[in-house]
Amino acid sequence: MKNYFKIFIKCLSFVLFVSIQLMGTGQAQNVYVWDFKTKDPTIKKFAEKFTDDFETELIKLDNYTVLQRRNHNLVLVHRDMENAISNVKNLPAETVDKLKTIRAEIVVFGQLMEDVDSGVFEVTVFFQNLSNGEIPKKESIIIEKALIKSNSHRKQYMKDLITKLHAKEILDAKNEQLGFISKKMDTYMVRVKDVKIAFNDIIDIALKKEEYFKELENIINAYNEIFTDLNDNREKYLLDFQSVFGKAYGKDFEAVYKGILEDIHKKHILKLNDVRKKIWTYRESQLSKKERETIKKEIMRASENSTLGLNVAIDKVEDDMGRLFFNLKEEMKD
């Protein structure tokens, strides 16, 4: 049951991230769910319940337009031939024409079977193109015999089955999201390290020479660009990430984000920005040599203190980020 609970948690975010991944196609496929068949009349009522539950979960996906069976009387005649129909190729020409009339593109077939030897039930579902008979998706799920009468468990089994049917889309969504966020985070870490190095290595020279001060300015401006992106799009990036990887990983990513915005930026980068302003004042001032030397020492001390704290904050965020991405990649391998 531990693995089952793990699947349950993952499925909570499944609907949203599959929808996000597939909405990019711009078109929702029209799907008709054929009543699930079974050869055992004693479990026919459960086949009907699984059909309803599966259809309900399918409706939640924005990439499908589910043609409600009860709303299309022309097709309802198929109820009289449930156990004879398990494939588009078995459909009478009249029924195919009626499905085309309501613009069905995909027909979903399902079957509930009992594995007597194993003491379990199995639901197998496949999607079939009405036009050419191709089967783009097919999966099955094992159902514990004692749980088939449980309404909540039946619904969860159908959520899990939907997840299995869309495994490729799920993996594509994860790869795309991880690639996008990794690039953003890598860019930020490179540029914040550039800031740290600049204040460590060239600040003394920047106090004296214009070209080094301009280099410092360019490094800071490059940092500000990626920081503004992360800050302005914080809610979107966090929501998109959570919708793909789930709430648990979403919280981990939010902690990384907090480390960047709160610990690195507010506590240290903003202090270094004050140091930059002091450098500007120092370079433009007409103070005496003694006064300038005093200000210079203050600038160097402030820079050193800030970069020391910045280095610790960077290491922590980098560790948290590396651990998160490692865990995600390991899970995606499975």
C-alpha positions in Angstrom: 0.0 0.0 0.0 3.0 2.3 0.4 3.6 2.3 -3.4 -0.1 2.9 -3.9 0.0 5.9 -1.7 3.0 7.3 -3.5 1.1 7.0 -6.8 -1.9 8.7 -5.2 0.2 11.7 -4.3 1.7 12.0 -7.8 -1.8 11.8 -9.3 -3.0 14.8 -7.4 -1.0 17.0 -9.8 -1.3 14.9 -12.9 -4.4 16.5 -14.4 -2.9 20.0 -14.5 0.5 19.2 -15.8 -0.7 16.8 -18.6 -3.1 19.5 -19.7 -0.4 22.2 -19.7 1.9 19.9 -21.7 -0.7 19.1 -24.3 -2.5 22.4 -24.7 0.4 23.5 -26.8 -1.0 21.3 -29.6 -3.9 23.8 -29.8 -6.5 21.2 -30.4 -8.6 19.0 -28.1 -9.4 15.5 -29.5 -13.0 14.4 -29.5 -13.2 11.2 -27.5 -16.1 8.7 -27.1 -15.8 6.2 -24.3 -17.4 2.9 -25.1 -18.9 1.1 -22.1 -16.3 -1.2 -20.6 -17.0 -4.8 -21.3 -16.8 -7.9 -19.2 -17.5 -11.6 -19.8 -18.6 -12.1 -16.2 -22.1 -10.9 -15.6 -21.5 -10.9 -11.8 -19.1 -8.0 -12.1 -20.9 -6.1 -15.0 -22.0 -3.4 -12.5 -18.4 -2.7 -11.7 -17.5 -2.4 -15.3 -20.2 0.2 -15.7 -18.8 2.1 -12.6 -15.3 2.0 -14.0 -16.5 3.4 -17.3 -18.1 6.3 -15.5 -15.1 6.9 -13.3 -12.7 6.7 -16.3 -14.8 9.1 -18.3 -15.0 11.5 -15.4 -11.2 11.6 -15.1 -10.8 12.0 -18.9 -13.1 15.0 -18.8 -10.7 16.7 -16.4 -8.0 16.8 -19.1 -8.2 19.9 -21.2 -6.7 18.1 -24.2 -9.8 16.0 -24.7 -13.4 16.8 -25.5 -15.3 13.8 -24.1 -18.6 13.2 -26.0 -21.0 12.3 -23.2 -22.6 8.9 -23.9 -25.9 9.9 -22.3 -26.2 12.9 -24.6 -26.0 11.1 -27.8 -29.0 8.9 -28.3 -28.0 7.9 -31.8 -25.0 6.0 -30.3 -26.7 4.6 -27.3 -27.9 1.6 -29.3 -24.5 0.1 -28.8 -25.5 -0.8 -25.3 -27.2 -3.8 -26.8 -24.0 -5.2 -28.2 -21.5 -4.4 -25.3 -19.9 -7.8 -25.1 -19.6 -8.1 -28.8 -17.7 -4.9 -29.4 -14.1 -4.4 -28.3 -12.6 -2.7 -31.3 -13.4 0.0 -33.9 -13.1 -2.7 -36.6 -16.0 -4.6 -35.0 -18.3 -1.6 -35.1 -21.2 -1.7 -37.6 -20.9 0.8 -40.4 -24.0 2.5 -39.1 -22.5 3.1 -35.7 -19.2 4.4 -37.2 -21.3 6.8 -39.3 -23.1 8.0 -36.2 -19.8 8.5 -34.3 -18.5 10.5 -37.1 -21.7 12.5 -37.1 -20.9 13.7 -33.6 -17.3 14.3 -34.7 -15.7 11.5 -32.6 -12.0 11.1 -33.4 -11.0 8.6 -30.8 -13.0 5.7 -29.3 -11.9 4.4 -25.9 -12.5 0.7 -25.2 -12.1 -1.0 -21.8 -12.5 -4.4 -20.4 -12.8 -5.7 -16.8 -11.5 -9.2 -16.2 -10.9 -11.4 -13.1 -7.7 -13.2 -12.8 -8.9 -16.1 -10.7 -5.4 -17.6 -10.1 -4.0 -14.4 -8.8 -7.1 -13.3 -6.9 -7.2 -9.8 -8.6 -9.1 -7.9 -11.2 -7.6 -6.2 -14.2 -8.9 -3.3 -16.2 -7.4 -2.8 -19.7 -8.1 0.3 -21.7 -6.9 1.4 -25.2 -7.5 4.5 -27.3 -8.3 3.8 -31.0 -8.5 6.2 -33.9 -11.9 6.0 -35.5 -10.5 6.9 -39.0 -7.7 4.3 -39.4 -8.0 1.9 -36.4 -4.6 2.8 -35.0 -4.1 2.3 -31.2 -1.9 5.2 -29.9 -2.5 4.2 -26.2 -3.0 1.0 -24.3 -2.5 0.2 -20.6 -3.9 -1.9 -17.9 -4.1 -1.8 -14.1 -4.3 -4.4 -11.4 -7.1 -4.0 -8.9 -7.1 -5.7 -5.5 -10.2 -7.8 -5.2 -11.1 -6.5 -1.8 -11.1 -2.9 -3.1 -13.4 -3.2 -6.1 -16.4 -2.4 -4.0 -14.8 0.8 -2.7 -16.0 3.9 -4.6 -13.0 6.0 -3.6 -10.5 3.2 -4.6 -12.2 2.6 -7.9 -11.9 6.3 -8.8 -8.3 6.3 -7.7 -7.5 3.3 -9.8 -8.9 5.1 -12.9 -6.8 8.1 -12.1 -3.8 5.8 -11.9 -4.8 4.3 -15.2 -5.1 7.7 -16.9 -1.6 8.4 -15.6 -0.2 5.2 -17.1 -1.9 5.9 -20.4 -0.2 9.3 -20.6 3.2 8.3 -19.4 5.0 9.7 -22.4 3.2 13.1 -22.1 4.1 13.1 -18.4 7.7 12.4 -19.1 7.9 15.0 -21.9 6.3 17.6 -19.6 8.8 16.8 -16.8 11.8 17.0 -19.2 10.6 20.3 -20.6 9.9 21.8 -17.3 13.2 20.6 -15.7 15.2 21.8 -18.7 13.5 25.2 -18.5 14.0 25.7 -14.8 17.6 24.2 -14.8 18.6 26.8 -17.4 17.1 29.6 -15.4 18.7 28.5 -12.2 22.1 27.8 -13.8 22.1 31.3 -15.4 21.3 32.8 -12.0 24.0 30.9 -10.2 26.7 31.8 -12.8 25.8 35.5 -12.7 25.6 35.7 -8.9 29.0 34.0 -8.7 30.3 36.5 -11.2 29.2 39.3 -8.9 30.9 37.7 -5.9 34.2 37.3 -7.9 34.0 40.8 -9.2 33.7 42.3 -5.7 36.5 40.1 -4.5 38.9 40.6 -7.3 38.4 43.9 -9.1 36.9 46.2 -6.5 40.3 47.7 -5.5 41.1 48.4 -9.1 37.6 49.6 -9.9 38.1 52.4 -7.3 40.9 53.7 -9.5 40.3 52.8 -13.1 37.3 53.6 -15.2 37.4 50.4 -17.3 37.3 48.2 -14.3 34.4 50.1 -12.8 32.5 49.7 -16.1 33.3 46.0 -16.0 31.8 45.8 -12.5 28.7 47.7 -13.7 28.3 45.2 -16.6 28.5 42.2 -14.3 25.9 43.7 -12.0 23.6 44.6 -14.8 23.8 41.0 -16.2 22.9 39.8 -12.7 20.0 42.2 -12.4 18.6 40.9 -15.7 18.2 37.3 -14.5 17.1 38.3 -11.0 14.3 40.5 -12.4 13.2 37.6 -14.6 13.0 35.2 -11.6 11.4 37.8 -9.3 8.8 39.1 -11.8 7.8 35.5 -12.8 8.0 33.9 -9.4 4.4 32.8 -9.1 4.3 31.5 -12.6 7.5 29.6 -12.4 6.5 28.1 -9.0 3.1 27.1 -10.2 4.3 25.6 -13.4 6.9 23.6 -11.6 4.5 22.3 -9.0 1.9 21.4 -11.6 4.4 19.1 -13.2 6.3 17.6 -10.3 3.7 17.8 -7.5 3.3 19.6 -4.2 6.3 17.9 -2.4 8.8 18.9 -5.0 7.0 22.2 -5.4 7.8 23.0 -1.8 11.5 22.0 -2.3 11.7 24.3 -5.3 10.0 27.1 -3.4 12.7 26.7 -0.7 15.3 27.1 -3.4 13.5 30.2 -4.7 13.4 31.7 -1.2 17.1 31.1 -0.8 17.7 33.1 -3.9 15.3 36.0 -3.2 15.6 36.2 0.6 19.1 34.9 1.6 21.2 35.7 -1.5 19.6 38.8 -2.9 18.1 40.7 0.1 20.8 39.9 2.6 23.9 40.2 0.5 23.4 41.5 -3.1 21.6 44.6 -1.9 24.4 45.3 0.5 26.9 45.0 -2.4 24.7 47.4 -4.4 25.2 49.9 -1.6 29.0 49.2 -1.9 28.7 50.0 -5.6 27.1 53.3 -4.8 29.9 54.1 -2.4 32.4 53.3 -5.1 30.6 55.8 -7.4 30.6 58.4 -4.7 34.3 57.7 -4.0 35.2 58.1 -7.7 33.3 61.4 -8.1 34.2 63.0 -4.8 36.7 65.8 -4.4 37.6 64.8 -0.8 41.1 65.0 0.6 43.5 62.1 0.3 43.0 61.2 3.9 39.2 61.2 3.6 39.3 59.2 0.4 41.5 56.6 2.1 39.0 56.3 5.0 36.1 55.8 2.6 38.2 53.3 0.6 38.8 51.2 3.7 35.1 51.3 4.5 34.2 50.1 1.0 36.8 47.3 1.1 35.6 46.1 4.5 31.9 46.2 3.5 32.7 44.4 0.3 34.6 41.7 2.1 31.9 41.1 4.8 29.2 40.9 2.2 31.0 38.5 -0.1 31.8 36.2 2.7 28.1 35.9 3.7 27.2 35.7 0.0 29.5 32.8 -0.5 27.8 30.8 2.3 24.3 31.6 0.9 25.3 30.6 -2.6 26.7 27.3 -1.3 23.5 26.5 0.6 21.2 27.3 -2.4 23.4 25.4 -4.7 23.3 22.3 -2.4 19.5 22.5 -2.1 19.1 22.9 -5.9 21.5 20.1 -6.7 19.7 17.7 -4.3 16.3 18.7 -5.8 17.4 18.2 -9.4 19.2 14.9 -8.5 16.0 13.5 -6.9 13.9 14.6 -9.8 16.2 13.0 -12.4 16.4 9.7 -10.4 12.6 9.6 -10.2 12.3 10.3 -13.9 14.6 7.3 -14.7 12.0 5.0 -13.0 
